[in-house]
Amino acid sequence: MVSLVGAGLSVAGACYQSLFQNPMMSPDILGASQGAAFGAAVALIFGLSYGQIVGSSFVFGVCAVFCVLLLNRLVRSPGNITLILIGMMIGTLFSSGISLLKLMGDPTNTLPAITFWLMGSFASMRMVNVLYTAPIIVLGLIPIFLLRWQLNVVSLGVEEASSLGVNVKRLRLILITCATIVTAACVSITGLIGWVGLIVPHMARLIFGQDHRYSVFGTALMGAIFLLIIDNIARMLTTSEVPIGILTAFIGAPVFLGLLLRKNRVWK
């Protein structure tokens, strides 16, 4: 499960970065992670079972992104910046909803459960979780792998891609939907795990190059390895397992800074 989540979040991040031609994009930019977290918090408030928590989290994560797409369609503004801004707005609304639920929750039981879930962890993982969630992640990744060559064309720009025969709107809808399903499935089973979808695609491009035919596979491999390493550190660091979301932030931020400094030297 750790390998699948690492690969899924990394490929979703690479997909978003290429589609929006923005190196700062990550899987949670369109509100999928915040929506999934809100769904889990709602389920925890009502004292639902673990399976119902996962289901609620997944549904809210997918719904959050489809709200973003619907609002973007209503606004009818060209360009990617509007979609990103709407995604940030929806994500902020769901984050505020989580804060409200934490305020309403029982401080002795519900509040610690929501707080711990938001940190991200594989500690409660069971084989039944893998059997339910892994097929969703794999089914979401397959179209991205099959269409990865078109990401090379889209990265040239909308006009250039359209002139080469690529239906950019349809491609964007398919890939955003698949990346959202993958992200929502990952977050619903593990909680919030940041930085993986942001830094791993950059690391993969440094090794495998800019060609998405190769870098997408490299991103999946490196994402799986990266999260496996972090998960092992989380299990061995103390007697009680450290939530993996804390470690990805501690390790991810310096790594991303190092990548920025390295690219700065290359550009100069």
N, C-alpha and C positions, 0 to 999 in steps of 0.2 A: 504493500500500500504506500509506503514511503517513496519507493521508486516511481510509482504511477503518479502520485501527487506532485513530486518534483518535476517529472517530465511534463505533466499536464500544465502546471502553472508556468513553466518556462516556455513551452511552445505557445501557450495563449499570449504570454507577454511578447514573444517575438512576432506573433501574428498582428497584435495591436500596433506594435512599433512600426511594422512595415506598412500596414494599411493606412495609418495616420501620418506616416513619414515623420515620426517624432520619437527620438531616442529616450524620452522621459516617460513614455507610456508604460503602463503596467496593467495586469489583469483587473485591478480594482478601480480603474479610472472611470469606467462607465457605471459604477455603482453595484456591480455583481457581488462583490465581497460584503459591502455594507448591507445590501438587501438580504443576503444569506445570513449574516450575523443577526439582523433584525428578526428574521424568521425563527432562528434558533432561540432568541431571547423570548419571543412570544410563546413558543412551545414550553420553555422552561418556566415562565410565569404561570402557565396553566397546569404545570406538573405532568406533562405528557411523557410517554415512554421514549427511550433512546431512538427507536426507529421512527417515531413520529417527529422527534426533534430534527432528525436528518431530513425527513421528507419536507417538513415546513421550511427548513433552511434552504433546500434546493429550489422549492417553488418560489419563494420570495426573491432569491437571487436571480432567477430567470425573469421573473416579472419586473424586477427593477430595471434591467437592461431593455426589456421591451417597452417599458414606460419611456425610457430615454429615446428609443427609436421612434416611438409614436409622437412624442413632443417635437423631435427634430423634424419629422414629416409635417407637423402642423405649422412649425415656424417657417419652413421652406427657405431656409437660408443656405446658400452654397458654401462649400468649404468644410473642413474638419473641425475648425475651432468652435463652431456652434455646438456640434455634437459633444465635444469634450466639455464645454461649459455646462451643458444640460446634464451630462453625466456627473460632473462635480456637484451640481445643485441637488440631484436626486440622491447621491451618496451622502451629502450633508443632511438631507431630510431624514434618511434612514439612521444615520448616526445620532441625530437628535432624538429620534424615536427610541433608540437603544438606551440613551441616557434617561429618558422618561420612564422606560420600563425598569431600569435599575433603581430609580427613585421610588417606584411603586412596589418593587419586590420585597420579599421578606429578608431583612438584613442578616438573619442567621443561616438561611438555607438558599434561597433563590439568588440573592445578590452575589454570594461567593461563587455559585454555579455559573452564573452569566459571566462574571469577571474571569474565571478560570477558562471558560470556553473561548472567550475572546482572545486569550493568549495563544491559542493553538497548541495542540498536543496529539500524539499518537498513543498515549498511555492506555486509553480505554479501547483500543482497536481489537476487534475480534474477527474471526474468519467470516462470519456472516456479513459483517460490514464490507469486507472485500468482495464477497460474492454479489452483493447488491450494487455497490458503487463502481467497481472496476469496469464492468461492461459499459456504463454510461460514459466514463472517461475515455475508454478506447473508441467507442462509437463517435464521440466528439472529435477525437484526434484524427481519425481516418480521413475525413474530407479535407482537413488542413494539409495532411501529407500528400493527398492526391492533387490538390490545387496549389502546392507550394511553388511550382514554377511560375504561376501567374503573379505571385508576389514580387518576382523580379520585374515584371512589366509594370505593375502598379507603383512600384517604388520610383519609376521614372516620372510619374505625374499622371493626373487624371486624363489630360488631353492626349498625351503620348500613348497611354494605355488604350484609350478609346480608338485612336487612329490605327492601332495594331490589332483591333478586333476584339478587345476584351470588354465585356459588359461590366463596367466598374461597379455600378449600383448593385447588380445581382451578386457579383463576387463579394462585395463588402458585406451584404446582408447574410450570405451563406457563412462567411468566415467569422463574422462577429457573433452570429448565432452559435456556431460550433465552439468558439473560444469561450463564450458565455456559459454554455452548458458544461464545458470542462471545468471552468473556474467555480461555478456554483456547486458542482459535484464534489470538487476538492474541498472547498470551504465548508460544505455541509457535513463532511465526515471528520474534518480535523480542526475546524475553527480558523481563525485568521492567521495566516502565515505570510508575512510580508517579505519584500525584497527579492524573493526567488525569481518571480516573473520579470523583475526589472534588471537585475545584474547578470543573470545567467545568459540571456541572449547576447549581451555585449561580450561576455567571455567567449562564447561560442563563435561569434563573428571574428574575434581576434585569431582563433585557431583554424576555423574551417572556411573563413573568407565570407564575402558578401553574397555569394550565390546561394539562394534559398533552397535550391535542389539538394544542397549538401548541409547547409547551416541549420536547417530545421531538424534534421536527424541528429546533428551534433548538439543542438540545443536540448533535445529530449534526453540524450545520453548524459550530457553534463549536468542537467537539472536533476536527474535521478541520482547521479553520484554525489552531487553537492548536498542534496537533502539527506542522503544516507549518512554522509559524514557528520552533518549537523545533528542528526538524530542519535548517532552513536555518542557524540560528545554530550548531548543532553542526558543520555542514560548513565554515562560514566562519571559525570562531573560531580554529582553529589549522591547521597544515599537515596534521596527522593528525586524522581525525574523532573528536570527543569523544563517548563513549557517551551516547545521548540520555536514558537514565534518570538520569544525574547532573544534567543540566540541568533536567529536569522537577522534580526535588526542589529544586534551588536557586531556581528561579523559582516553583514551585508553593507552597512554604511561605510566602513573603512575600505572595503574592497571596491565599492563604487567610486569612492574618492580617488583610489589608486588608478582606476581605469580612466577617470577624467584627466588626471595628471599625465598619464601615459599618452592619451590622445592629444593633449595640449602640446607635448613635446614633438609629437609626429606632425601636427599641423604647423608648428613653427619651423 
